[in-house]
Amino acid sequence: MVAIVSLLDAEYSDKVNSLIYELEREFGLKGVQATPYPHITWLTANDGSIDEIKAALGQAAGICCRFMVRTTGLGVFPGVNPVLYIPVLRTYALNRFHHQLHNAISNISQETGAYYHPEFWMPHLSLALGDTTPELVAQAMLYLNRESYCWQMELTNLTLLTKNGDHYLKDGEFPLLDSREPSALKLSSLK
């Protein structure tokens, strides 16, 4: 399994990591650190065609501009091991690019993560996952509730993360164009 993400810039990586390390110190939560880079996940896929995925990401980055995204509040994906996160607000440009990227990767990979289908995708910044319980996440939410997390940041890359032992590490980084206008080219034609 591979993940296609956008890594955060240094300022927001530091902010997210600070929160992650506070949650480790206060509640022992460190499962999210299996991916040592704060990021927004576009989608996951099987890694059977990793060279083709890298080629598609290079093409996608070459026809897409950087994105300004906003975050706000805290959220929880429920379950036995809930995920605590900061939501990223969806916009037309973000949705459009995600849909095109999903289509391009679906043409290459036999399996993409169901949670990352354009109809279900909820972009977010994970703060705690894997080693959580509902009780710990409730306590962590109360602890973090001191701030609104209304941030604005620029996404400047597509990055491929692959599993290496117990961690997901960078296996290719593709800078997005430094233009403010989205390209009219379609990613769905990538193969």
C-alpha positions as CSV (number, residue, x, y, z in Angstrom):
1,M,0.0,0.0,0.0
2,V,1.2,3.5,-0.9
3,A,-0.2,6.9,0.0
4,I,-0.3,9.9,-2.2
5,V,-0.1,13.0,0.0
6,S,0.9,16.7,0.2
7,L,3.4,17.4,2.9
8,L,3.0,20.6,4.9
9,D,5.4,23.4,4.8
10,A,7.9,23.8,7.7
11,E,5.7,26.3,9.7
12,Y,2.6,24.0,9.7
13,S,4.6,20.8,10.0
14,D,6.0,22.3,13.2
15,K,2.5,23.3,14.5
16,V,1.1,19.8,13.8
17,N,4.1,18.0,15.2
18,S,3.9,20.2,18.3
19,L,0.3,19.0,18.8
20,I,1.3,15.3,18.1
21,Y,4.1,15.5,20.6
22,E,1.8,17.1,23.2
23,L,-0.6,14.2,22.7
24,E,2.2,11.7,23.2
25,R,3.4,13.5,26.4
26,E,0.0,13.9,27.9
27,F,-1.8,10.7,26.8
28,G,0.9,8.3,25.4
29,L,-0.6,8.6,21.9
30,K,2.1,8.1,19.3
31,G,0.7,5.8,16.6
32,V,0.3,8.7,14.1
33,Q,4.1,9.0,14.1
34,A,4.3,5.9,11.9
35,T,4.2,8.6,9.2
36,P,6.8,11.1,10.4
37,Y,5.7,14.0,8.1
38,P,2.5,15.9,8.7
39,H,0.4,15.7,5.5
40,I,-2.9,15.7,3.8
41,T,-3.7,12.4,2.1
42,W,-5.2,12.5,-1.4
43,L,-5.6,8.8,-1.7
44,T,-4.1,5.4,-1.1
45,A,-3.4,2.6,-3.6
46,N,-1.8,-0.8,-4.0
47,D,1.8,-0.5,-4.9
48,G,1.9,-3.0,-7.8
49,S,2.5,-0.3,-10.4
50,I,4.7,2.1,-8.4
51,D,6.7,3.3,-11.4
52,E,3.5,4.2,-13.2
53,I,2.2,5.9,-10.1
54,K,5.3,8.0,-9.9
55,A,5.1,8.9,-13.5
56,A,1.4,9.9,-13.1
57,L,2.3,12.1,-10.0
58,G,5.1,13.8,-12.0
59,Q,2.6,14.6,-14.8
60,A,-0.1,15.7,-12.3
61,A,2.3,18.0,-10.5
62,G,3.4,19.5,-13.8
63,I,-0.1,20.5,-14.8
64,C,-1.5,21.6,-11.4
65,C,-0.9,24.7,-9.5
66,R,-0.3,25.0,-5.7
67,F,-3.4,25.1,-3.5
68,M,-4.3,27.3,-0.6
69,V,-6.3,25.3,1.9
70,R,-8.0,26.2,5.2
71,T,-8.5,24.2,8.3
72,T,-10.8,24.6,11.2
73,G,-11.7,22.8,14.4
74,L,-11.2,19.2,15.5
75,G,-12.8,16.1,14.2
76,V,-13.1,12.4,15.0
77,F,-13.5,9.3,12.7
78,P,-15.2,7.0,15.2
79,G,-14.4,3.3,15.8
80,V,-12.6,1.1,18.2
81,N,-9.4,3.1,17.5
82,P,-10.8,6.5,16.6
83,V,-8.8,9.0,14.5
84,L,-8.4,12.5,16.0
85,Y,-7.8,15.2,13.3
86,I,-8.0,18.8,12.1
87,P,-10.5,19.0,9.2
88,V,-9.4,20.6,5.9
89,L,-12.2,22.5,4.2
90,R,-13.0,21.3,0.7
91,T,-13.1,23.8,-2.1
92,Y,-14.1,23.5,-5.8
93,A,-10.4,23.6,-6.9
94,L,-9.4,21.0,-4.3
95,N,-12.3,18.7,-5.2
96,R,-11.6,19.0,-8.9
97,F,-7.9,18.1,-8.5
98,H,-8.7,15.3,-6.1
99,H,-11.3,13.8,-8.5
100,Q,-8.9,14.0,-11.5
101,L,-6.0,12.5,-9.5
102,H,-8.2,9.7,-8.2
103,N,-9.3,8.9,-11.8
104,A,-5.7,8.9,-13.0
105,I,-4.4,6.6,-10.2
106,S,-7.5,4.3,-10.6
107,N,-6.5,3.7,-14.2
108,I,-3.1,2.5,-13.0
109,S,-3.8,0.8,-9.7
110,Q,-6.2,-2.1,-9.3
111,E,-7.2,-0.9,-5.8
112,T,-7.5,2.5,-4.3
113,G,-8.6,3.2,-0.7
114,A,-12.4,3.4,-0.4
115,Y,-12.2,6.3,2.1
116,Y,-10.4,8.4,-0.6
117,H,-13.1,8.0,-3.3
118,P,-14.1,11.6,-4.4
119,E,-17.6,11.1,-2.9
120,F,-16.3,10.1,0.6
121,W,-12.9,11.9,0.8
122,M,-12.5,14.0,4.0
123,P,-9.2,15.8,3.8
124,H,-7.6,16.2,7.2
125,L,-4.5,16.5,9.3
126,S,-4.2,13.4,11.5
127,L,-3.2,14.1,15.2
128,A,-3.8,10.6,16.7
129,L,-4.6,7.2,15.2
130,G,-3.9,3.5,15.6
131,D,-3.1,3.5,19.4
132,T,-6.3,5.4,20.4
133,T,-9.4,4.4,22.4
134,P,-12.7,6.4,22.5
135,E,-11.8,7.5,26.1
136,L,-8.3,8.7,25.2
137,V,-9.6,10.6,22.1
138,A,-12.3,12.3,24.3
139,Q,-9.7,13.4,26.8
140,A,-7.4,14.6,24.0
141,M,-10.2,16.6,22.4
142,L,-10.9,18.3,25.7
143,Y,-7.2,19.0,26.1
144,L,-6.8,20.5,22.5
145,N,-10.1,22.4,22.7
146,R,-8.2,25.5,23.7
147,E,-7.7,26.6,20.1
148,S,-9.8,26.8,16.9
149,Y,-7.1,25.6,14.5
150,C,-8.3,28.0,11.8
151,W,-5.2,27.9,9.6
152,Q,-4.5,28.8,6.0
153,M,-1.6,27.0,4.2
154,E,-0.3,26.4,0.8
155,L,0.1,22.8,-0.6
156,T,3.2,22.8,-2.8
157,N,3.8,19.2,-3.6
158,L,2.5,15.7,-4.3
159,T,4.5,13.1,-2.4
160,L,4.5,9.3,-2.6
161,L,4.8,7.5,0.8
162,T,5.7,3.8,0.9
163,K,5.8,1.4,3.9
164,N,9.3,0.9,5.1
165,G,9.3,-1.4,8.2
166,D,6.9,0.2,10.7
167,H,6.9,3.7,9.0
168,Y,5.7,5.3,5.8
169,L,8.5,7.2,4.2
170,K,9.0,9.5,1.2
171,D,9.5,7.6,-2.1
172,G,9.3,10.6,-4.4
173,E,8.3,14.2,-4.1
174,F,6.8,16.2,-7.0
175,P,6.5,20.0,-6.7
176,L,3.3,21.6,-7.8
177,L,3.5,24.6,-10.2
178,D,4.0,28.0,-8.7
179,S,1.0,29.4,-10.6
180,R,-2.2,30.6,-9.0
181,E,-4.3,29.5,-12.0
182,P,-5.3,25.9,-12.4
183,S,-4.4,24.2,-15.6
184,A,-7.1,23.3,-18.0
185,L,-5.5,20.0,-18.7
186,K,-7.2,16.9,-17.5
187,L,-5.3,14.3,-15.4
188,S,-7.8,11.6,-16.4
189,S,-5.9,11.2,-19.7
190,L,-2.8,10.0,-17.7
191,K,-2.0,6.3,-18.0
